[in-house]
Structures are given as structure tokens and as C-alpha cells.
């Protein structure tokens, strides 16, 4: 892993990017890493564009700036790419773009103009199938950890259980973990 690995998540309010950023950071913390997780949004309501950031490092983090040159970008709603430059600052040589879509990788490259490493996943489909709601955050994290290895699958599972077992109950937590694992297997390049 690089000294500091930076992830930027573009979503719409209500899709769970803020929670996803926190879950990723806490999984890294469990593995002994230094972390930051923070959202960027105003008084938006459900459906408005949001951005969340996660930094993971082997050393103490001293910056608190927004992430402008991410190592990975997750796009929870592919429609955002029509109005926002979701790949801004993402290196075509080393950056990774993961998009929640049923479109092909070639179609995503054409839509975004990004010709680096692109991965697609129907995270919404997984979420609707298992939870009956549009909450693509956990499947998107499954895709991210598959293609980057930034944290272990087991660490993320543990954090999901800690956060949601009491709030959601065992059945929904198990469905979220199933979605995490399914996305881990289904993400395509």
C-alpha cells in the first residue's frame, strides 16, 4: 500500500456514502492503520449530490484537506458523471474508478472520458435483491476491497456487525455481509 491511500466517494444523499466511508476507515483502523473519514455536503436533502472521503495510512495523518488526487473513486450513482467531473484528479496510470452501473466498462469509459482502470458493479441490484432498498454502499465497498486489497474482507465484516447488529438485527446484518461478499465476487473490469 502507498504511504497514504485516498478514496473519494460520489453519491446522492441517502445512498450511504458517508456511512461507507466510515465503515472503510474503521476496518482499516482495526488493522492498525491511521485513518480519516469525512463527508462534504451542505444542507442537501435525500437525492442531492454528496462527496465523502477516506484516508488510510501506515503513518500519522497530518492533513485535513479534501482529497483532490484520489487513488480510487467510487461512483454510487452513474448519473452524477453527467453533471460532475467524478474523475477529477484521478490518475489514468494508477487510479481506479468503480461505478455502480449495469453499463459495460467501455460505456463507462466513454461516458466519463476516463481511460484508466475502470470497474463496474450492479451494487444497486445487489442491494435491492438482498435488502429491498437502494443502499449500494456496502456492495461498493466489497468491490473496492476486491480490486485494491486496502483492507481485509473480514475486517469490514466485523465492523458491519459492530455497527449494525443492534440497530438492524442479525438478518439484515447477514444480508449486508452477503451483499459485501457478492460484490467482492461480481465486480468486473
C-alpha positions as CSV (number, residue, x, y, z in Angstrom):
1,X,0.0,0.0,0.0
2,X,1.1,3.6,-0.6
3,X,2.0,5.7,2.4
4,X,-1.4,7.3,2.2
5,X,-4.2,5.7,0.2
6,X,-7.1,8.1,-0.6
7,X,-10.6,7.2,-1.6
8,X,-13.3,9.7,-2.8
9,X,-17.0,8.6,-3.0
10,X,-19.5,10.4,-5.1
11,X,-23.1,9.6,-4.3
12,X,-26.5,11.1,-3.7
13,X,-27.7,11.8,-0.2
14,X,-29.3,8.7,1.2
15,X,-27.1,6.2,-0.7
16,X,-24.8,5.6,2.2
17,X,-21.5,7.1,1.0
18,X,-20.9,8.8,4.4
19,X,-21.5,5.6,6.2
20,X,-19.5,3.6,3.7
21,X,-16.5,6.0,4.2
22,X,-16.7,5.5,7.9
23,X,-17.0,1.7,7.7
24,X,-14.0,1.5,5.4
25,X,-12.0,3.8,7.8
26,X,-12.9,1.7,10.8
27,X,-12.0,-1.5,9.1
28,X,-8.5,0.0,8.3
29,X,-8.3,1.2,12.0
30,X,-8.9,-2.4,13.1
31,X,-5.9,-3.4,11.0
32,X,-3.7,-0.8,12.8
33,X,-3.8,1.9,10.2
34,X,-4.2,5.7,10.7
35,X,-7.5,6.9,9.3
36,X,-9.7,9.8,8.3
37,X,-13.2,9.8,7.1
38,X,-15.3,12.9,6.4
39,X,-18.2,14.0,4.2
40,X,-18.6,17.2,2.2
41,X,-22.1,18.4,1.8
42,X,-24.3,21.3,2.9
43,X,-27.9,21.3,3.8
44,X,-28.8,18.9,1.0
45,X,-31.8,16.6,1.2
46,X,-32.1,13.0,0.0
47,X,-31.0,12.8,-3.6
48,X,-28.6,15.7,-3.7
49,X,-25.0,15.1,-4.7
50,X,-22.6,14.4,-1.9
51,X,-18.9,13.5,-1.6
52,X,-17.2,11.5,1.2
53,X,-13.5,10.9,1.7
54,X,-11.4,8.2,3.4
55,X,-7.7,8.3,4.0
56,X,-5.8,5.3,5.2
57,X,-2.1,5.3,6.1
58,X,0.6,3.4,7.9
59,X,1.7,6.7,9.5
60,X,0.0,9.6,11.3
61,X,-2.1,11.7,9.1
62,X,-1.5,15.4,9.3
63,X,-3.6,16.9,6.5
64,X,-7.3,17.5,6.8
65,X,-7.9,18.8,3.3
66,X,-10.4,17.4,0.8
67,X,-9.0,14.7,-1.4
68,X,-8.2,16.2,-4.8
69,X,-5.9,13.4,-6.2
70,X,-7.6,10.2,-5.1
71,X,-6.2,6.7,-5.6
72,X,-9.7,5.4,-6.0
73,X,-13.1,6.9,-6.9
74,X,-16.4,5.2,-6.2
75,X,-19.5,6.5,-8.0
76,X,-22.7,5.3,-6.3
77,X,-25.0,6.9,-8.9
78,X,-23.7,6.9,-12.5
79,X,-26.0,9.8,-13.4
80,X,-23.6,12.0,-11.4
81,X,-21.0,11.7,-14.1
82,X,-23.2,13.7,-16.4
83,X,-23.1,16.8,-14.1
84,X,-19.9,16.4,-12.0
85,X,-16.4,15.5,-13.1
86,X,-16.2,12.4,-10.9
87,X,-12.7,11.6,-12.2
88,X,-11.2,15.0,-11.4
89,X,-7.6,14.4,-10.1
90,X,-7.8,10.6,-10.7
91,X,-4.6,9.4,-12.4
92,X,-5.2,7.3,-15.6
93,X,-1.9,5.5,-14.8
94,X,-2.6,4.4,-11.3
95,X,-6.1,5.5,-10.3
96,X,-9.1,3.2,-10.0
97,X,-12.7,4.1,-10.9
98,X,-15.5,1.9,-9.6
99,X,-19.1,2.7,-10.9
100,X,-22.4,1.3,-9.7
101,X,-24.0,0.6,-13.0
102,X,-25.2,-2.2,-15.3
103,X,-23.3,-0.5,-18.2
104,X,-20.2,-2.1,-19.6
105,X,-16.7,-0.8,-18.7
106,X,-16.3,0.5,-22.3
107,X,-19.6,2.5,-21.9
108,X,-18.4,4.0,-18.6
109,X,-15.1,5.0,-20.2
110,X,-17.0,6.7,-23.0
111,X,-19.3,8.5,-20.5
112,X,-16.6,9.7,-18.2
113,X,-13.7,10.1,-20.6
114,X,-11.5,8.2,-18.1
115,X,-9.3,5.6,-19.8
116,X,-7.6,4.2,-16.7
117,X,-8.7,1.2,-14.6
118,X,-12.5,1.1,-14.6
119,X,-14.6,-1.5,-12.8
120,X,-18.4,-1.8,-12.8
121,X,-20.8,-3.4,-10.4
122,X,-24.6,-3.5,-10.1
123,X,-24.4,-2.5,-6.5
124,X,-28.0,-1.2,-6.6
125,X,-29.2,-4.5,-8.0
126,X,-27.4,-6.4,-5.2
127,X,-28.9,-4.1,-2.5
128,X,-32.4,-4.3,-4.0
129,X,-32.2,-8.1,-4.3
130,X,-31.0,-8.7,-0.7
131,X,-32.3,-5.7,1.3
132,X,-35.2,-4.4,-0.9
133,X,-33.8,-0.9,-0.7
134,X,-31.4,1.2,-2.8
135,X,-28.4,1.2,-0.4
136,X,-25.3,0.5,-2.6
137,X,-22.7,1.5,-0.1
138,X,-21.8,-2.0,1.3
139,X,-21.6,-3.7,-2.1
140,X,-19.5,-0.8,-3.4
141,X,-17.1,-1.4,-0.5
142,X,-16.9,-5.1,-1.4
143,X,-15.9,-4.1,-4.9
144,X,-13.3,-1.6,-3.6
145,X,-11.6,-4.1,-1.3
146,X,-11.5,-6.7,-4.0
147,X,-9.7,-4.5,-6.6
148,X,-7.4,-2.7,-4.1
149,X,-6.9,-5.0,-1.1
150,X,-6.9,-1.9,1.0
151,X,-8.5,-3.8,3.9
152,X,-9.4,-7.4,4.5
153,X,-12.9,-8.6,3.9
154,X,-13.0,-10.0,7.4
155,X,-12.2,-6.6,8.9
156,X,-15.1,-5.0,7.1
157,X,-17.5,-7.8,8.1
158,X,-16.5,-7.3,11.7
159,X,-17.2,-3.5,11.5
160,X,-20.5,-4.0,9.8
161,X,-21.6,-6.4,12.6
162,X,-20.4,-4.0,15.3
163,X,-22.2,-1.0,13.8
164,X,-25.5,-2.6,12.8
165,X,-26.3,-5.8,14.7
166,X,-28.1,-4.0,17.5
167,X,-29.7,-1.4,15.2
168,X,-30.8,-3.7,12.3
169,X,-30.8,-7.2,13.7
170,X,-29.0,-10.3,12.7
171,X,-31.0,-11.0,9.5
172,X,-30.3,-7.6,7.9
173,X,-26.7,-7.6,9.0
174,X,-26.2,-11.0,7.4
175,X,-27.8,-9.7,4.2
176,X,-25.4,-6.8,4.2
177,X,-22.5,-9.1,4.6
178,X,-23.9,-11.3,1.9
179,X,-24.0,-8.2,-0.4
180,X,-20.5,-7.4,0.5
181,X,-19.2,-10.8,-0.4
182,X,-21.4,-10.9,-3.6
183,X,-20.0,-7.6,-4.8
184,X,-16.5,-8.8,-4.0
185,X,-17.1,-11.7,-6.4
186,X,-19.1,-9.9,-9.0
187,X,-17.1,-6.7,-9.7
188,X,-15.9,-6.7,-13.3
189,X,-13.1,-4.9,-15.1
